[in-house]
Amino acid sequence: MRHFKLSIIVSCIVFVLAIGGGIAGMVRIDKTGKSNREKRIRAEKLGSGIATFTGIVIAPFWWFAAARLG
């Protein structure tokens, strides 16, 4: 467990920021005067971008922790 302490902390922080960013992005997309089709496309891109960013940030911490374990 001690090898994964930093990874867990970073994951919790990044997940909270990702959820907050997703909510803020959806509110911003919803306030635009665009059609529902364009809003849906932008929301899909927002979700993909946040998921990719989250994975890129978290992965090195978990790889390093796994390498130390083993």
C-alpha positions in Angstrom: 0.0 0.0 0.0 2.8 2.4 0.7 4.0 2.2 -2.9 0.6 3.4 -4.1 0.0 6.2 -1.7 1.1 9.0 -4.0 -0.8 7.4 -6.9 -4.0 7.3 -5.0 -3.7 10.9 -3.8 -3.0 12.1 -7.3 -5.8 10.1 -8.7 -8.3 11.5 -6.2 -7.2 15.1 -7.0 -7.3 14.6 -10.7 -10.7 12.9 -10.7 -12.2 15.7 -8.6 -10.8 18.3 -11.0 -12.0 16.3 -14.0 -15.5 16.1 -12.7 -15.5 19.8 -11.9 -14.1 20.6 -15.3 -16.7 18.4 -17.0 -19.5 20.2 -15.1 -18.1 23.6 -15.9 -17.6 22.7 -19.5 -21.2 21.3 -19.8 -22.6 24.5 -18.3 -20.6 26.6 -20.7 -21.7 24.5 -23.7 -25.3 24.6 -22.6 -25.3 28.4 -22.4 -24.2 28.8 -26.0 -26.9 29.5 -28.5 -26.0 26.6 -30.8 -28.3 23.8 -31.9 -28.7 20.7 -29.9 -26.7 18.7 -32.5 -23.7 21.0 -32.1 -24.0 21.0 -28.3 -24.0 17.2 -28.4 -20.9 17.1 -30.6 -19.0 19.6 -28.4 -20.0 17.6 -25.3 -18.6 14.4 -26.8 -15.4 16.2 -27.5 -15.2 17.6 -24.0 -15.7 14.2 -22.5 -13.0 12.6 -24.7 -10.6 15.4 -24.0 -11.1 15.3 -20.2 -10.8 11.5 -20.2 -7.6 11.6 -22.3 -6.0 14.3 -20.1 -6.9 12.4 -16.9 -5.4 9.2 -18.2 -2.2 10.9 -19.3 -1.8 12.7 -16.0 -2.5 9.6 -13.8 -0.7 6.9 -15.8 2.9 7.8 -15.0 2.2 7.8 -11.2 0.7 4.3 -11.4 3.5 3.0 -13.6 6.1 4.3 -11.3 4.3 2.8 -8.2 3.9 -0.6 -10.0 7.6 -0.6 -10.9 8.6 0.1 -7.3 6.4 -2.7 -6.1 7.8 -5.1 -8.5 
